[in-house]
Amino acid sequence: MKVASISEVKKELHELSQKQLVELCLSLAKYKKDNKEFLDYLLFQSHDKASFISAIKNEIDEHFEELKLQSNLYFVKKSLRKLLRLITKYCKYIGDKASAAELHIYFCVKLKKSRIPYQKSQLLINMYEQQLKKIGTLISSLHEDLKQDYLIELQDIL
């Protein structure tokens, strides 16, 4: 089955009535949870990115509070991977590299400040280093003023 290109989809969407567009959006939202979450972000939260980012930070804080109770490093690894998947998903929703860098830096700061012995696990060390590499990539694509601010934050967590 051949899938239409984005430009073809865009042309077809312009041909549809408002009622048909609403029905298409609702059917997409029913199809998959990620679609529904993204539609929720676009409709209700995209106008206020600052509050959305603070909500994400609160969610990160909650995850780290739960991790403090966990003594088994295996489950800590799994939980951290899950948290990183969530952060990546939210960064895709936002679509802003500065916000993505801010969230990844916040994750690394929380990991360093937590009492999780991530230095004892090579996998966790690699995960942390991957985040630092991702942050560096995100920062390098930013405007010079923002780049300097985030580089200072990056130096603090190194």
The 8 nearest C-alpha neighbors of each residue, nearest first, counted from 0:
[[1, 2, 3, 4, 8, 7, 5, 6],
 [0, 2, 3, 4, 7, 5, 8, 6],
 [3, 1, 0, 4, 5, 8, 7, 6],
 [4, 2, 7, 8, 1, 5, 6, 0],
 [5, 3, 7, 6, 8, 2, 9, 1],
 [4, 6, 8, 7, 9, 3, 10, 2],
 [5, 7, 9, 8, 4, 10, 3, 11],
 [8, 6, 10, 4, 9, 5, 3, 11],
 [9, 7, 5, 11, 6, 10, 12, 4],
 [8, 10, 6, 12, 7, 11, 5, 13],
 [11, 9, 7, 13, 8, 12, 6, 14],
 [10, 12, 8, 14, 13, 9, 7, 15],
 [13, 11, 9, 14, 15, 10, 8, 20],
 [14, 12, 10, 11, 15, 9, 16, 8],
 [13, 15, 11, 12, 10, 16, 9, 17],
 [16, 14, 12, 13, 19, 20, 17, 11],
 [15, 17, 19, 18, 20, 14, 13, 12],
 [18, 16, 20, 19, 21, 15, 22, 13],
 [17, 19, 21, 20, 16, 22, 15, 23],
 [18, 20, 22, 16, 21, 17, 15, 23],
 [21, 19, 23, 17, 22, 18, 24, 16],
 [20, 22, 24, 18, 23, 19, 25, 17],
 [21, 23, 19, 25, 20, 24, 26, 18],
 [24, 22, 20, 26, 21, 25, 19, 27],
 [25, 23, 27, 21, 26, 22, 28, 20],
 [26, 24, 28, 22, 27, 23, 21, 29],
 [25, 27, 29, 23, 28, 24, 22, 30],
 [28, 26, 24, 30, 25, 29, 23, 34],
 [27, 29, 35, 25, 34, 26, 30, 31],
 [30, 28, 26, 27, 31, 25, 35, 32],
 [31, 29, 27, 28, 26, 32, 34, 35],
 [30, 32, 34, 33, 29, 28, 35, 27],
 [31, 33, 35, 34, 36, 28, 30, 29],
 [34, 32, 36, 35, 31, 37, 28, 38],
 [35, 33, 37, 28, 31, 32, 36, 38],
 [34, 36, 28, 32, 38, 33, 37, 39],
 [37, 35, 39, 33, 38, 34, 32, 40],
 [38, 36, 40, 34, 39, 35, 33, 41],
 [37, 39, 41, 35, 40, 36, 34, 42],
 [40, 38, 36, 42, 37, 41, 43, 35],
 [39, 41, 44, 37, 38, 43, 42, 45],
 [42, 40, 38, 45, 39, 43, 44, 37],
 [43, 41, 39, 40, 38, 44, 45, 46],
 [42, 44, 40, 39, 41, 45, 46, 38],
 [43, 45, 40, 46, 47, 41, 42, 51],
 [44, 46, 41, 47, 40, 48, 43, 42],
 [45, 47, 44, 48, 43, 41, 42, 40],
 [48, 46, 45, 49, 44, 50, 51, 43],
 [47, 49, 51, 50, 45, 52, 46, 44],
 [50, 48, 52, 51, 47, 53, 54, 98],
 [49, 51, 53, 52, 48, 47, 54, 44],
 [50, 52, 48, 54, 49, 53, 55, 44],
 [53, 51, 55, 49, 54, 50, 48, 56],
 [52, 54, 56, 50, 55, 51, 57, 49],
 [55, 53, 57, 51, 52, 56, 50, 58],
 [56, 54, 58, 52, 53, 57, 59, 51],
 [57, 55, 53, 59, 58, 54, 60, 52],
 [58, 56, 60, 54, 55, 59, 53, 61],
 [57, 59, 55, 61, 56, 60, 54, 62],
 [60, 58, 56, 62, 57, 61, 55, 63],
 [61, 59, 57, 63, 58, 62, 56, 64],
 [60, 62, 64, 58, 59, 63, 57, 65],
 [63, 61, 59, 65, 64, 60, 66, 58],
 [62, 64, 66, 60, 65, 61, 59, 67],
 [65, 63, 61, 67, 66, 62, 60, 68],
 [64, 66, 62, 63, 67, 68, 61, 69],
 [67, 65, 63, 69, 68, 64, 62, 75],
 [68, 66, 64, 65, 69, 63, 114, 115],
 [67, 69, 66, 65, 70, 64, 63, 71],
 [70, 68, 66, 67, 71, 75, 65, 74],
 [71, 69, 72, 68, 67, 75, 66, 74],
 [70, 72, 73, 74, 69, 75, 76, 68],
 [73, 71, 75, 74, 76, 70, 69, 120],
 [74, 72, 76, 75, 71, 77, 78, 70],
 [75, 73, 77, 76, 72, 71, 78, 69],
 [74, 76, 72, 78, 73, 77, 79, 66],
 [77, 75, 79, 73, 74, 78, 72, 80],
 [76, 78, 74, 80, 75, 79, 81, 73],
 [77, 79, 81, 75, 80, 76, 74, 82],
 [78, 80, 82, 76, 81, 77, 75, 83],
 [81, 79, 83, 77, 82, 78, 76, 84],
 [80, 82, 78, 84, 79, 83, 77, 85],
 [81, 83, 79, 85, 80, 84, 78, 86],
 [82, 84, 86, 80, 85, 81, 87, 79],
 [85, 83, 87, 81, 82, 86, 88, 80],
 [86, 84, 88, 82, 83, 87, 89, 81],
 [85, 87, 83, 89, 88, 84, 90, 82],
 [88, 86, 90, 84, 85, 89, 83, 91],
 [87, 89, 85, 91, 90, 86, 84, 92],
 [88, 90, 92, 86, 91, 87, 85, 93],
 [89, 91, 87, 93, 99, 92, 88, 94],
 [92, 90, 94, 88, 89, 93, 87, 95],
 [91, 93, 89, 90, 94, 37, 88, 40],
 [94, 92, 90, 95, 91, 89, 45, 98],
 [93, 95, 91, 92, 90, 96, 99, 98],
 [96, 94, 98, 93, 97, 99, 90, 91],
 [95, 97, 99, 98, 137, 100, 94, 141],
 [98, 96, 100, 99, 95, 101, 141, 137],
 [97, 99, 101, 100, 96, 95, 102, 90],
 [98, 100, 96, 102, 90, 101, 97, 103],
 [99, 101, 97, 103, 98, 134, 102, 137],
 [100, 102, 98, 104, 99, 103, 105, 97],
 [103, 101, 105, 99, 104, 100, 98, 106],
 [102, 104, 106, 100, 105, 101, 99, 107],
 [105, 103, 107, 101, 106, 102, 100, 108],
 [104, 106, 102, 108, 103, 107, 101, 109],
 [105, 107, 103, 109, 104, 108, 110, 102],
 [108, 106, 110, 104, 109, 105, 111, 103],
 [109, 107, 105, 111, 110, 106, 112, 104],
 [110, 108, 112, 106, 107, 111, 113, 105],
 [111, 109, 107, 113, 108, 112, 106, 115],
 [110, 112, 108, 109, 113, 107, 156, 114],
 [113, 111, 109, 110, 108, 114, 115, 107],
 [114, 112, 110, 115, 111, 109, 63, 67],
 [113, 115, 116, 112, 67, 111, 110, 117],
 [114, 116, 113, 117, 110, 67, 111, 66],
 [117, 115, 118, 119, 114, 120, 72, 113],
 [116, 118, 119, 123, 115, 120, 124, 121],
 [117, 119, 116, 120, 124, 121, 123, 115],
 [120, 118, 117, 116, 121, 123, 124, 72],
 [121, 119, 123, 122, 118, 117, 124, 116],
 [120, 122, 124, 123, 125, 119, 118, 117],
 [121, 123, 125, 120, 124, 126, 76, 117],
 [124, 122, 126, 120, 125, 117, 121, 127],
 [123, 125, 121, 127, 126, 122, 118, 128],
 [124, 126, 128, 122, 123, 127, 129, 121],
 [127, 125, 123, 129, 124, 128, 122, 130],
 [126, 128, 124, 130, 125, 129, 123, 131],
 [127, 129, 131, 125, 130, 126, 124, 132],
 [130, 128, 132, 126, 131, 127, 125, 133],
 [129, 131, 133, 127, 128, 132, 134, 126],
 [132, 130, 128, 134, 129, 133, 135, 127],
 [131, 133, 129, 135, 130, 134, 128, 136],
 [134, 132, 130, 136, 135, 131, 129, 137],
 [133, 135, 131, 137, 136, 132, 100, 138],
 [136, 134, 132, 138, 133, 137, 139, 131],
 [135, 137, 133, 139, 134, 138, 132, 140],
 [136, 138, 134, 135, 139, 140, 96, 100],
 [137, 139, 135, 141, 140, 136, 146, 134],
 [138, 140, 136, 137, 141, 135, 146, 142],
 [139, 141, 138, 137, 136, 142, 96, 146],
 [142, 140, 138, 146, 139, 145, 143, 97],
 [141, 143, 145, 144, 146, 140, 139, 138],
 [142, 144, 146, 145, 147, 141, 139, 148],
 [145, 143, 146, 147, 142, 148, 141, 149],
 [146, 144, 148, 147, 142, 143, 149, 141],
 [145, 147, 143, 149, 144, 148, 138, 141],
 [146, 148, 150, 145, 144, 149, 143, 151],
 [149, 147, 145, 151, 146, 150, 152, 144],
 [148, 150, 152, 151, 146, 147, 153, 145],
 [151, 149, 153, 147, 152, 148, 146, 154],
 [150, 152, 154, 149, 148, 153, 147, 155],
 [153, 151, 149, 155, 150, 154, 148, 156],
 [152, 154, 150, 155, 151, 156, 149, 157],
 [153, 155, 151, 157, 152, 156, 150, 149],
 [156, 154, 152, 153, 157, 151, 150, 108],
 [155, 157, 153, 154, 108, 152, 107, 111],
 [156, 154, 155, 153, 131, 152, 107, 111]]
